[in-house]
Amino acid sequence: MREYVYKYPLSPIADEVRVGMPRGARILHVREQNGVPTLWALVDPMVANGERVFAIRGTGHLVADGLEYLGSAHCGVFVWHVFEVLP
């Protein structure tokens, strides 16, 4: 198995963002890049893509059950908190 670090901008910013990435990808880091919350993941590009769902919440917003915290991104005056929606 060969693994690489890929990045995934979470844009447009919304309550839920759906991202296609190789199955089994491991999220490594979340931060702002070019004004957009972005995550980096360790992936095997030879594995078929699956869809993953990420929730983006602002400070003071409700966070429901079934979300796993991944990290936060400071984007200008906003701080976005990124969670993965668990199956």
PDB file of N, CA, C and O in Angstrom:
ATOM      1  N   MET A   1       0.856  -1.187   0.000  1.00  0.00           N
ATOM      2  CA  MET A   1       0.000   0.000   0.000  1.00  0.00           C
ATOM      3  C   MET A   1       0.892   1.237   0.000  1.00  0.00           C
ATOM      4  O   MET A   1       1.862   1.322   0.753  1.00  0.00           O
ATOM      5  N   ARG A   2       0.547   2.186  -0.853  1.00  0.00           N
ATOM      6  CA  ARG A   2       1.252   3.461  -0.901  1.00  0.00           C
ATOM      7  C   ARG A   2       0.302   4.543  -0.427  1.00  0.00           C
ATOM      8  O   ARG A   2      -0.833   4.634  -0.895  1.00  0.00           O
ATOM      9  N   GLU A   3       0.768   5.362   0.505  1.00  0.00           N
ATOM     10  CA  GLU A   3      -0.081   6.422   1.027  1.00  0.00           C
ATOM     11  C   GLU A   3       0.550   7.781   0.736  1.00  0.00           C
ATOM     12  O   GLU A   3       1.769   7.948   0.737  1.00  0.00           O
ATOM     13  N   TYR A   4      -0.324   8.725   0.493  1.00  0.00           N
ATOM     14  CA  TYR A   4       0.076  10.085   0.168  1.00  0.00           C
ATOM     15  C   TYR A   4      -0.773  11.043   0.995  1.00  0.00           C
ATOM     16  O   TYR A   4      -1.861  10.688   1.449  1.00  0.00           O
ATOM     17  N   VAL A   5      -0.271  12.250   1.186  1.00  0.00           N
ATOM     18  CA  VAL A   5      -1.061  13.290   1.840  1.00  0.00           C
ATOM     19  C   VAL A   5      -1.760  14.093   0.752  1.00  0.00           C
ATOM     20  O   VAL A   5      -1.113  14.655  -0.132  1.00  0.00           O
ATOM     21  N   TYR A   6      -3.091  14.141   0.826  1.00  0.00           N
ATOM     22  CA  TYR A   6      -3.909  14.938  -0.089  1.00  0.00           C
ATOM     23  C   TYR A   6      -4.639  15.996   0.729  1.00  0.00           C
ATOM     24  O   TYR A   6      -4.884  15.814   1.921  1.00  0.00           O
ATOM     25  N   LYS A   7      -4.983  17.096   0.078  1.00  0.00           N
ATOM     26  CA  LYS A   7      -5.760  18.129   0.770  1.00  0.00           C
ATOM     27  C   LYS A   7      -7.138  18.245   0.150  1.00  0.00           C
ATOM     28  O   LYS A   7      -7.338  17.982  -1.035  1.00  0.00           O
ATOM     29  N   TYR A   8      -8.087  18.648   0.993  1.00  0.00           N
ATOM     30  CA  TYR A   8      -9.490  18.749   0.601  1.00  0.00           C
ATOM     31  C   TYR A   8     -10.073  20.057   1.148  1.00  0.00           C
ATOM     32  O   TYR A   8     -10.398  20.126   2.334  1.00  0.00           O
ATOM     33  N   PRO A   9     -10.212  21.095   0.314  1.00  0.00           N
ATOM     34  CA  PRO A   9     -10.887  22.319   0.758  1.00  0.00           C
ATOM     35  C   PRO A   9     -12.360  22.018   1.054  1.00  0.00           C
ATOM     36  O   PRO A   9     -13.017  21.311   0.291  1.00  0.00           O
ATOM     37  N   LEU A  10     -12.860  22.543   2.133  1.00  0.00           N
ATOM     38  CA  LEU A  10     -14.258  22.336   2.531  1.00  0.00           C
ATOM     39  C   LEU A  10     -15.058  23.559   2.080  1.00  0.00           C
ATOM     40  O   LEU A  10     -15.473  24.388   2.890  1.00  0.00           O
ATOM     41  N   SER A  11     -15.256  23.643   0.785  1.00  0.00           N
ATOM     42  CA  SER A  11     -15.877  24.811   0.183  1.00  0.00           C
ATOM     43  C   SER A  11     -16.948  24.373  -0.805  1.00  0.00           C
ATOM     44  O   SER A  11     -16.778  23.373  -1.502  1.00  0.00           O
ATOM     45  N   PRO A  12     -18.048  25.112  -0.869  1.00  0.00           N
ATOM     46  CA  PRO A  12     -18.363  26.289  -0.073  1.00  0.00           C
ATOM     47  C   PRO A  12     -18.680  25.907   1.373  1.00  0.00           C
ATOM     48  O   PRO A  12     -19.160  24.808   1.650  1.00  0.00           O
ATOM     49  N   ILE A  13     -18.406  26.824   2.272  1.00  0.00           N
ATOM     50  CA  ILE A  13     -18.684  26.592   3.692  1.00  0.00           C
ATOM     51  C   ILE A  13     -20.187  26.446   3.866  1.00  0.00           C
ATOM     52  O   ILE A  13     -20.957  27.315   3.456  1.00  0.00           O
ATOM     53  N   ALA A  14     -20.596  25.344   4.475  1.00  0.00           N
ATOM     54  CA  ALA A  14     -22.018  25.047   4.697  1.00  0.00           C
ATOM     55  C   ALA A  14     -22.132  24.191   5.944  1.00  0.00           C
ATOM     56  O   ALA A  14     -21.125  23.719   6.471  1.00  0.00           O
ATOM     57  N   ASP A  15     -23.366  23.987   6.425  1.00  0.00           N
ATOM     58  CA  ASP A  15     -23.558  23.129   7.599  1.00  0.00           C
ATOM     59  C   ASP A  15     -22.979  21.745   7.364  1.00  0.00           C
ATOM     60  O   ASP A  15     -22.396  21.156   8.274  1.00  0.00           O
ATOM     61  N   GLU A  16     -23.133  21.216   6.153  1.00  0.00           N
ATOM     62  CA  GLU A  16     -22.559  19.923   5.793  1.00  0.00           C
ATOM     63  C   GLU A  16     -21.869  20.039   4.435  1.00  0.00           C
ATOM     64  O   GLU A  16     -22.398  20.633   3.496  1.00  0.00           O
ATOM     65  N   VAL A  17     -20.681  19.459   4.360  1.00  0.00           N
ATOM     66  CA  VAL A  17     -19.919  19.430   3.113  1.00  0.00           C
ATOM     67  C   VAL A  17     -19.604  17.971   2.816  1.00  0.00           C
ATOM     68  O   VAL A  17     -19.066  17.260   3.665  1.00  0.00           O
ATOM     69  N   ARG A  18     -19.939  17.531   1.615  1.00  0.00           N
ATOM     70  CA  ARG A  18     -19.673  16.146   1.194  1.00  0.00           C
ATOM     71  C   ARG A  18     -18.403  16.119   0.356  1.00  0.00           C
ATOM     72  O   ARG A  18     -18.224  16.923  -0.559  1.00  0.00           O
ATOM     73  N   VAL A  19     -17.519  15.169   0.691  1.00  0.00           N
ATOM     74  CA  VAL A  19     -16.226  15.090   0.030  1.00  0.00           C
ATOM     75  C   VAL A  19     -15.979  13.650  -0.407  1.00  0.00           C
ATOM     76  O   VAL A  19     -16.157  12.719   0.378  1.00  0.00           O
ATOM     77  N   GLY A  20     -15.571  13.471  -1.652  1.00  0.00           N
ATOM     78  CA  GLY A  20     -15.155  12.164  -2.132  1.00  0.00           C
ATOM     79  C   GLY A  20     -13.672  11.985  -1.881  1.00  0.00           C
ATOM     80  O   GLY A  20     -12.863  12.820  -2.285  1.00  0.00           O
ATOM     81  N   MET A  21     -13.316  10.903  -1.219  1.00  0.00           N
ATOM     82  CA  MET A  21     -11.912  10.599  -0.959  1.00  0.00           C
ATOM     83  C   MET A  21     -11.751   9.087  -0.862  1.00  0.00           C
ATOM     84  O   MET A  21     -12.718   8.380  -0.579  1.00  0.00           O
ATOM     85  N   PRO A  22     -10.540   8.580  -1.093  1.00  0.00           N
ATOM     86  CA  PRO A  22     -10.348   7.139  -1.035  1.00  0.00           C
ATOM     87  C   PRO A  22     -10.821   6.557   0.306  1.00  0.00           C
ATOM     88  O   PRO A  22     -10.565   7.119   1.371  1.00  0.00           O
ATOM     89  N   ARG A  23     -11.507   5.436   0.223  1.00  0.00           N
ATOM     90  CA  ARG A  23     -11.991   4.768   1.440  1.00  0.00           C
ATOM     91  C   ARG A  23     -10.814   4.473   2.369  1.00  0.00           C
ATOM     92  O   ARG A  23      -9.732   4.099   1.916  1.00  0.00           O
ATOM     93  N   GLY A  24     -11.033   4.645   3.653  1.00  0.00           N
ATOM     94  CA  GLY A  24      -9.997   4.397   4.647  1.00  0.00           C
ATOM     95  C   GLY A  24      -9.051   5.562   4.857  1.00  0.00           C
ATOM     96  O   GLY A  24      -8.090   5.442   5.617  1.00  0.00           O
ATOM     97  N   ALA A  25      -9.300   6.697   4.195  1.00  0.00           N
ATOM     98  CA  ALA A  25      -8.444   7.872   4.372  1.00  0.00           C
ATOM     99  C   ALA A  25      -8.434   8.281   5.845  1.00  0.00           C
ATOM    100  O   ALA A  25      -9.460   8.228   6.524  1.00  0.00           O
ATOM    101  N   ARG A  26      -7.256   8.689   6.328  1.00  0.00           N
ATOM    102  CA  ARG A  26      -7.117   9.141   7.716  1.00  0.00           C
ATOM    103  C   ARG A  26      -6.914  10.647   7.727  1.00  0.00           C
ATOM    104  O   ARG A  26      -5.977  11.161   7.117  1.00  0.00           O
ATOM    105  N   ILE A  27      -7.801  11.352   8.426  1.00  0.00           N
ATOM    106  CA  ILE A  27      -7.694  12.809   8.526  1.00  0.00           C
ATOM    107  C   ILE A  27      -6.502  13.132   9.420  1.00  0.00           C
ATOM    108  O   ILE A  27      -6.388  12.616  10.532  1.00  0.00           O
ATOM    109  N   LEU A  28      -5.616  13.993   8.920  1.00  0.00           N
ATOM    110  CA  LEU A  28      -4.410  14.364   9.659  1.00  0.00           C
ATOM    111  C   LEU A  28      -4.503  15.726  10.323  1.00  0.00           C
ATOM    112  O   LEU A  28      -4.024  15.917  11.440  1.00  0.00           O
ATOM    113  N   HIS A  29      -5.131  16.684   9.617  1.00  0.00           N
ATOM    114  CA  HIS A  29      -5.058  18.068  10.095  1.00  0.00           C
ATOM    115  C   HIS A  29      -6.164  18.901   9.467  1.00  0.00           C
ATOM    116  O   HIS A  29      -6.593  18.638   8.343  1.00  0.00           O
ATOM    117  N   VAL A  30      -6.620  19.908  10.201  1.00  0.00           N
ATOM    118  CA  VAL A  30      -7.590  20.881   9.695  1.00  0.00           C
ATOM    119  C   VAL A  30      -7.040  22.266   9.997  1.00  0.00           C
ATOM    120  O   VAL A  30      -6.576  22.531  11.106  1.00  0.00           O
ATOM    121  N   ARG A  31      -7.095  23.154   8.996  1.00  0.00           N
ATOM    122  CA  ARG A  31      -6.744  24.559   9.209  1.00  0.00           C
ATOM    123  C   ARG A  31      -7.247  25.378   8.037  1.00  0.00           C
ATOM    124  O   ARG A  31      -7.807  24.839   7.083  1.00  0.00           O
ATOM    125  N   GLU A  32      -7.046  26.675   8.117  1.00  0.00           N
ATOM    126  CA  GLU A  32      -7.435  27.580   7.043  1.00  0.00           C
ATOM    127  C   GLU A  32      -6.342  27.593   5.983  1.00  0.00           C
ATOM    128  O   GLU A  32      -5.154  27.605   6.304  1.00  0.00           O
ATOM    129  N   GLN A  33      -6.755  27.592   4.713  1.00  0.00           N
ATOM    130  CA  GLN A  33      -5.832  27.850   3.615  1.00  0.00           C
ATOM    131  C   GLN A  33      -6.574  28.682   2.582  1.00  0.00           C
ATOM    132  O   GLN A  33      -7.619  28.274   2.077  1.00  0.00           O
ATOM    133  N   ASN A  34      -6.032  29.840   2.277  1.00  0.00           N
ATOM    134  CA  ASN A  34      -6.647  30.771   1.321  1.00  0.00           C
ATOM    135  C   ASN A  34      -8.083  31.127   1.705  1.00  0.00           C
ATOM    136  O   ASN A  34      -8.953  31.251   0.843  1.00  0.00           O
ATOM    137  N   GLY A  35      -8.321  31.290   3.010  1.00  0.00           N
ATOM    138  CA  GLY A  35      -9.637  31.705   3.491  1.00  0.00           C
ATOM    139  C   GLY A  35     -10.671  30.604   3.565  1.00  0.00           C
ATOM    140  O   GLY A  35     -11.846  30.880   3.807  1.00  0.00           O
ATOM    141  N   VAL A  36     -10.258  29.354   3.361  1.00  0.00           N
ATOM    142  CA  VAL A  36     -11.191  28.224   3.332  1.00  0.00           C
ATOM    143  C   VAL A  36     -10.758  27.172   4.347  1.00  0.00           C
ATOM    144  O   VAL A  36      -9.578  26.824   4.396  1.00  0.00           O
ATOM    145  N   PRO A  37     -11.699  26.649   5.172  1.00  0.00           N
ATOM    146  CA  PRO A  37     -11.330  25.517   6.020  1.00  0.00           C
ATOM    147  C   PRO A  37     -10.898  24.355   5.114  1.00  0.00           C
ATOM    148  O   PRO A  37     -11.594  24.003   4.162  1.00  0.00           O
ATOM    149  N   THR A  38      -9.752  23.774   5.427  1.00  0.00           N
ATOM    150  CA  THR A  38      -9.178  22.728   4.586  1.00  0.00           C
ATOM    151  C   THR A  38      -8.721  21.592   5.476  1.00  0.00           C
ATOM    152  O   THR A  38      -8.234  21.812   6.585  1.00  0.00           O
ATOM    153  N   LEU A  39      -8.882  20.360   4.974  1.00  0.00           N
ATOM    154  CA  LEU A  39      -8.343  19.238   5.737  1.00  0.00           C
ATOM    155  C   LEU A  39      -7.346  18.482   4.885  1.00  0.00           C
ATOM    156  O   LEU A  39      -7.443  18.443   3.658  1.00  0.00           O
ATOM    157  N   TRP A  40      -6.391  17.888   5.563  1.00  0.00           N
ATOM    158  CA  TRP A  40      -5.377  17.061   4.927  1.00  0.00           C
ATOM    159  C   TRP A  40      -5.579  15.641   5.422  1.00  0.00           C
ATOM    160  O   TRP A  40      -5.851  15.410   6.600  1.00  0.00           O
ATOM    161  N   ALA A  41      -5.442  14.694   4.505  1.00  0.00           N
ATOM    162  CA  ALA A  41      -5.688  13.292   4.851  1.00  0.00           C
ATOM    163  C   ALA A  41      -4.607  12.412   4.236  1.00  0.00           C
ATOM    164  O   ALA A  41      -4.062  12.717   3.176  1.00  0.00           O
ATOM    165  N   LEU A  42      -4.312  11.319   4.922  1.00  0.00           N
ATOM    166  CA  LEU A  42      -3.413  10.295   4.417  1.00  0.00           C
ATOM    167  C   LEU A  42      -4.262   9.312   3.630  1.00  0.00           C
ATOM    168  O   LEU A  42      -5.159   8.677   4.185  1.00  0.00           O
ATOM    169  N   VAL A  43      -3.978   9.182   2.323  1.00  0.00           N
ATOM    170  CA  VAL A  43      -4.841   8.382   1.455  1.00  0.00           C
ATOM    171  C   VAL A  43      -4.014   7.416   0.612  1.00  0.00           C
ATOM    172  O   VAL A  43      -2.833   7.641   0.349  1.00  0.00           O
ATOM    173  N   ASP A  44      -4.663   6.346   0.203  1.00  0.00           N
ATOM    174  CA  ASP A  44      -4.121   5.441  -0.809  1.00  0.00           C
ATOM    175  C   ASP A  44      -4.922   5.723  -2.079  1.00  0.00           C
ATOM    176  O   ASP A  44      -6.075   5.302  -2.173  1.00  0.00           O
ATOM    177  N   PRO A  45      -4.344   6.423  -3.059  1.00  0.00           N
ATOM    178  CA  PRO A  45      -5.109   6.820  -4.238  1.00  0.00           C
ATOM    179  C   PRO A  45      -5.540   5.649  -5.121  1.00  0.00           C
ATOM    180  O   PRO A  45      -6.332   5.836  -6.045  1.00  0.00           O
ATOM    181  N   MET A  46      -5.035   4.454  -4.853  1.00  0.00           N
ATOM    182  CA  MET A  46      -5.434   3.282  -5.631  1.00  0.00           C
ATOM    183  C   MET A  46      -6.732   2.664  -5.106  1.00  0.00           C
ATOM    184  O   MET A  46      -7.289   1.763  -5.734  1.00  0.00           O
ATOM    185  N   VAL A  47      -7.212   3.145  -3.959  1.00  0.00           N
ATOM    186  CA  VAL A  47      -8.451   2.651  -3.361  1.00  0.00           C
ATOM    187  C   VAL A  47      -9.620   3.480  -3.912  1.00  0.00           C
ATOM    188  O   VAL A  47      -9.494   4.686  -4.123  1.00  0.00           O
ATOM    189  N   ALA A  48     -10.747   2.820  -4.137  1.00  0.00           N
ATOM    190  CA  ALA A  48     -11.933   3.513  -4.664  1.00  0.00           C
ATOM    191  C   ALA A  48     -12.395   4.615  -3.713  1.00  0.00           C
ATOM    192  O   ALA A  48     -12.269   4.501  -2.493  1.00  0.00           O
ATOM    193  N   ASN A  49     -12.932   5.680  -4.301  1.00  0.00           N
ATOM    194  CA  ASN A  49     -13.461   6.786  -3.507  1.00  0.00           C
ATOM    195  C   ASN A  49     -14.768   6.409  -2.830  1.00  0.00           C
ATOM    196  O   ASN A  49     -15.550   5.608  -3.342  1.00  0.00           O
ATOM    197  N   GLY A  50     -14.980   6.998  -1.685  1.00  0.00           N
ATOM    198  CA  GLY A  50     -16.246   6.947  -0.978  1.00  0.00           C
ATOM    199  C   GLY A  50     -16.580   8.367  -0.566  1.00  0.00           C
ATOM    200  O   GLY A  50     -15.712   9.240  -0.575  1.00  0.00           O
ATOM    201  N   GLU A  51     -17.820   8.602  -0.209  1.00  0.00           N
ATOM    202  CA  GLU A  51     -18.232   9.942   0.210  1.00  0.00           C
ATOM    203  C   GLU A  51     -18.183  10.039   1.723  1.00  0.00           C
ATOM    204  O   GLU A  51     -18.664   9.157   2.435  1.00  0.00           O
ATOM    205  N   ARG A  52     -17.592  11.130   2.204  1.00  0.00           N
ATOM    206  CA  ARG A  52     -17.592  11.420   3.636  1.00  0.00           C
ATOM    207  C   ARG A  52     -18.259  12.767   3.837  1.00  0.00           C
ATOM    208  O   ARG A  52     -18.205  13.647   2.977  1.00  0.00           O
ATOM    209  N   VAL A  53     -18.889  12.906   4.995  1.00  0.00           N
ATOM    210  CA  VAL A  53     -19.653  14.116   5.275  1.00  0.00           C
ATOM    211  C   VAL A  53     -19.018  14.824   6.465  1.00  0.00           C
ATOM    212  O   VAL A  53     -18.763  14.218   7.506  1.00  0.00           O
ATOM    213  N   PHE A  54     -18.770  16.110   6.290  1.00  0.00           N
ATOM    214  CA  PHE A  54     -18.166  16.932   7.331  1.00  0.00           C
ATOM    215  C   PHE A  54     -19.129  18.057   7.699  1.00  0.00           C
ATOM    216  O   PHE A  54     -19.721  18.695   6.829  1.00  0.00           O
ATOM    217  N   ALA A  55     -19.274  18.285   8.994  1.00  0.00           N
ATOM    218  CA  ALA A  55     -20.113  19.367   9.498  1.00  0.00           C
ATOM    219  C   ALA A  55     -19.207  20.530   9.882  1.00  0.00           C
ATOM    220  O   ALA A  55     -18.158  20.333  10.495  1.00  0.00           O
ATOM    221  N   ILE A  56     -19.614  21.729   9.521  1.00  0.00           N
ATOM    222  CA  ILE A  56     -18.860  22.929   9.866  1.00  0.00           C
ATOM    223  C   ILE A  56     -19.740  23.783  10.765  1.00  0.00           C
ATOM    224  O   ILE A  56     -20.860  24.142  10.402  1.00  0.00           O
ATOM    225  N   ARG A  57     -19.219  24.102  11.939  1.00  0.00           N
ATOM    226  CA  ARG A  57     -19.972  24.883  12.911  1.00  0.00           C
ATOM    227  C   ARG A  57     -19.156  26.096  13.343  1.00  0.00           C
ATOM    228  O   ARG A  57     -17.941  26.013  13.520  1.00  0.00           O
ATOM    229  N   GLY A  58     -19.835  27.206  13.506  1.00  0.00           N
ATOM    230  CA  GLY A  58     -19.198  28.398  14.040  1.00  0.00           C
ATOM    231  C   GLY A  58     -19.194  28.351  15.558  1.00  0.00           C
ATOM    232  O   GLY A  58     -19.938  27.585  16.171  1.00  0.00           O
ATOM    233  N   THR A  59     -18.355  29.170  16.148  1.00  0.00           N
ATOM    234  CA  THR A  59     -18.318  29.276  17.603  1.00  0.00           C
ATOM    235  C   THR A  59     -19.687  29.707  18.103  1.00  0.00           C
ATOM    236  O   THR A  59     -20.272  30.657  17.582  1.00  0.00           O
ATOM    237  N   GLY A  60     -20.197  29.011  19.110  1.00  0.00           N
ATOM    238  CA  GLY A  60     -21.510  29.312  19.676  1.00  0.00           C
ATOM    239  C   GLY A  60     -22.652  28.580  18.999  1.00  0.00           C
ATOM    240  O   GLY A  60     -23.794  28.686  19.446  1.00  0.00           O
ATOM    241  N   HIS A  61     -22.378  27.841  17.934  1.00  0.00           N
ATOM    242  CA  HIS A  61     -23.428  27.082  17.232  1.00  0.00           C
ATOM    243  C   HIS A  61     -23.628  25.724  17.884  1.00  0.00           C
ATOM    244  O   HIS A  61     -22.714  25.184  18.507  1.00  0.00           O
ATOM    245  N   LEU A  62     -24.810  25.185  17.740  1.00  0.00           N
ATOM    246  CA  LEU A  62     -25.159  23.878  18.300  1.00  0.00           C
ATOM    247  C   LEU A  62     -24.360  22.775  17.622  1.00  0.00           C
ATOM    248  O   LEU A  62     -24.221  22.754  16.399  1.00  0.00           O
ATOM    249  N   VAL A  63     -23.837  21.855  18.434  1.00  0.00           N
ATOM    250  CA  VAL A  63     -23.144  20.673  17.926  1.00  0.00           C
ATOM    251  C   VAL A  63     -23.938  19.465  18.403  1.00  0.00           C
ATOM    252  O   VAL A  63     -24.028  19.202  19.602  1.00  0.00           O
ATOM    253  N   ALA A  64     -24.511  18.737  17.457  1.00  0.00           N
ATOM    254  CA  ALA A  64     -25.374  17.591  17.787  1.00  0.00           C
ATOM    255  C   ALA A  64     -24.536  16.349  18.045  1.00  0.00           C
ATOM    256  O   ALA A  64     -23.337  16.322  17.767  1.00  0.00           O
ATOM    257  N   ASP A  65     -25.187  15.322  18.579  1.00  0.00           N
ATOM    258  CA  ASP A  65     -24.547  14.023  18.748  1.00  0.00           C
ATOM    259  C   ASP A  65     -24.200  13.457  17.384  1.00  0.00           C
ATOM    260  O   ASP A  65     -24.760  13.874  16.370  1.00  0.00           O
ATOM    261  N   GLY A  66     -23.284  12.517  17.359  1.00  0.00           N
ATOM    262  CA  GLY A  66     -22.931  11.853  16.114  1.00  0.00           C
ATOM    263  C   GLY A  66     -21.897  12.594  15.290  1.00  0.00           C
ATOM    264  O   GLY A  66     -21.723  12.310  14.105  1.00  0.00           O
ATOM    265  N   LEU A  67     -21.207  13.546  15.912  1.00  0.00           N
ATOM    266  CA  LEU A  67     -20.160  14.289  15.227  1.00  0.00           C
ATOM    267  C   LEU A  67     -18.834  14.062  15.943  1.00  0.00           C
ATOM    268  O   LEU A  67     -18.768  14.087  17.172  1.00  0.00           O
ATOM    269  N   GLU A  68     -17.779  13.841  15.161  1.00  0.00           N
ATOM    270  CA  GLU A  68     -16.441  13.665  15.726  1.00  0.00           C
ATOM    271  C   GLU A  68     -15.596  14.884  15.373  1.00  0.00           C
ATOM    272  O   GLU A  68     -15.410  15.205  14.199  1.00  0.00           O
ATOM    273  N   TYR A  69     -15.085  15.563  16.408  1.00  0.00           N
ATOM    274  CA  TYR A  69     -14.296  16.775  16.205  1.00  0.00           C
ATOM    275  C   TYR A  69     -12.978  16.458  15.509  1.00  0.00           C
ATOM    276  O   TYR A  69     -12.278  15.520  15.889  1.00  0.00           O
ATOM    277  N   LEU A  70     -12.640  17.252  14.480  1.00  0.00           N
ATOM    278  CA  LEU A  70     -11.388  17.064  13.746  1.00  0.00           C
ATOM    279  C   LEU A  70     -10.415  18.216  13.936  1.00  0.00           C
ATOM    280  O   LEU A  70      -9.202  18.007  13.967  1.00  0.00           O
ATOM    281  N   GLY A  71     -10.936  19.431  14.063  1.00  0.00           N
ATOM    282  CA  GLY A  71     -10.061  20.586  14.214  1.00  0.00           C
ATOM    283  C   GLY A  71     -10.809  21.867  13.913  1.00  0.00           C
ATOM    284  O   GLY A  71     -11.983  21.851  13.544  1.00  0.00           O
ATOM    285  N   SER A  72     -10.104  22.986  14.079  1.00  0.00           N
ATOM    286  CA  SER A  72     -10.701  24.303  13.859  1.00  0.00           C
ATOM    287  C   SER A  72      -9.844  25.102  12.897  1.00  0.00           C
ATOM    288  O   SER A  72      -8.633  24.902  12.809  1.00  0.00           O
ATOM    289  N   ALA A  73     -10.486  26.008  12.178  1.00  0.00           N
ATOM    290  CA  ALA A  73      -9.800  26.834  11.195  1.00  0.00           C
ATOM    291  C   ALA A  73     -10.173  28.292  11.415  1.00  0.00           C
ATOM    292  O   ALA A  73     -11.355  28.631  11.457  1.00  0.00           O
ATOM    293  N   HIS A  74      -9.176  29.156  11.556  1.00  0.00           N
ATOM    294  CA  HIS A  74      -9.391  30.589  11.700  1.00  0.00           C
ATOM    295  C   HIS A  74      -9.401  31.194  10.301  1.00  0.00           C
ATOM    296  O   HIS A  74      -8.370  31.242   9.629  1.00  0.00           O
ATOM    297  N   CYS A  75     -10.575  31.657   9.866  1.00  0.00           N
ATOM    298  CA  CYS A  75     -10.743  32.215   8.528  1.00  0.00           C
ATOM    299  C   CYS A  75     -11.193  33.658   8.660  1.00  0.00           C
ATOM    300  O   CYS A  75     -12.384  33.931   8.809  1.00  0.00           O
ATOM    301  N   GLY A  76     -10.256  34.572   8.605  1.00  0.00           N
ATOM    302  CA  GLY A  76     -10.586  35.980   8.804  1.00  0.00           C
ATOM    303  C   GLY A  76     -11.101  36.193  10.213  1.00  0.00           C
ATOM    304  O   GLY A  76     -10.427  35.845  11.182  1.00  0.00           O
ATOM    305  N   VAL A  77     -12.305  36.769  10.336  1.00  0.00           N
ATOM    306  CA  VAL A  77     -12.881  37.019  11.653  1.00  0.00           C
ATOM    307  C   VAL A  77     -13.635  35.807  12.193  1.00  0.00           C
ATOM    308  O   VAL A  77     -14.080  35.821  13.340  1.00  0.00           O
ATOM    309  N   PHE A  78     -13.783  34.760  11.382  1.00  0.00           N
ATOM    310  CA  PHE A  78     -14.535  33.575  11.789  1.00  0.00           C
ATOM    311  C   PHE A  78     -13.603  32.446  12.232  1.00  0.00           C
ATOM    312  O   PHE A  78     -12.488  32.305  11.729  1.00  0.00           O
ATOM    313  N   VAL A  79     -14.081  31.659  13.173  1.00  0.00           N
ATOM    314  CA  VAL A  79     -13.418  30.406  13.534  1.00  0.00           C
ATOM    315  C   VAL A  79     -14.422  29.301  13.247  1.00  0.00           C
ATOM    316  O   VAL A  79     -15.487  29.246  13.861  1.00  0.00           O
ATOM    317  N   TRP A  80     -14.083  28.425  12.315  1.00  0.00           N
ATOM    318  CA  TRP A  80     -14.937  27.306  11.932  1.00  0.00           C
ATOM    319  C   TRP A  80     -14.413  26.034  12.575  1.00  0.00           C
ATOM    320  O   TRP A  80     -13.215  25.753  12.532  1.00  0.00           O
ATOM    321  N   HIS A  81     -15.315  25.268  13.169  1.00  0.00           N
ATOM    322  CA  HIS A  81     -14.982  24.014  13.831  1.00  0.00           C
ATOM    323  C   HIS A  81     -15.487  22.886  12.938  1.00  0.00           C
ATOM    324  O   HIS A  81     -16.664  22.851  12.577  1.00  0.00           O
ATOM    325  N   VAL A  82     -14.601  21.974  12.586  1.00  0.00           N
ATOM    326  CA  VAL A  82     -14.908  20.936  11.605  1.00  0.00           C
ATOM    327  C   VAL A  82     -15.077  19.592  12.319  1.00  0.00           C
ATOM    328  O   VAL A  82     -14.236  19.180  13.118  1.00  0.00           O
ATOM    329  N   PHE A  83     -16.184  18.926  12.006  1.00  0.00           N
ATOM    330  CA  PHE A  83     -16.516  17.623  12.576  1.00  0.00           C
ATOM    331  C   PHE A  83     -16.813  16.653  11.439  1.00  0.00           C
ATOM    332  O   PHE A  83     -17.271  17.063  10.373  1.00  0.00           O
ATOM    333  N   GLU A  84     -16.556  15.380  11.663  1.00  0.00           N
ATOM    334  CA  GLU A  84     -17.020  14.386  10.703  1.00  0.00           C
ATOM    335  C   GLU A  84     -18.347  13.825  11.202  1.00  0.00           C
ATOM    336  O   GLU A  84     -18.503  13.512  12.382  1.00  0.00           O
ATOM    337  N   VAL A  85     -19.291  13.707  10.286  1.00  0.00           N
ATOM    338  CA  VAL A  85     -20.589  13.124  10.614  1.00  0.00           C
ATOM    339  C   VAL A  85     -20.389  11.610  10.608  1.00  0.00           C
ATOM    340  O   VAL A  85     -20.048  11.028   9.579  1.00  0.00           O
ATOM    341  N   LEU A  86     -20.602  10.980  11.758  1.00  0.00           N
ATOM    342  CA  LEU A  86     -20.387   9.539  11.882  1.00  0.00           C
ATOM    343  C   LEU A  86     -21.552   8.771  11.277  1.00  0.00           C
ATOM    344  O   LEU A  86     -22.706   9.185  11.384  1.00  0.00           O
ATOM    345  N   PRO A  87     -21.233   7.634  10.633  1.00  0.00           N
ATOM    346  CA  PRO A  87     -22.314   6.839  10.022  1.00  0.00           C
ATOM    347  C   PRO A  87     -23.241   6.230  11.051  1.00  0.00           C
ATOM    348  O   PRO A  87     -24.193   5.538  10.692  1.00  0.00           O
TER     349      PRO A  87
END
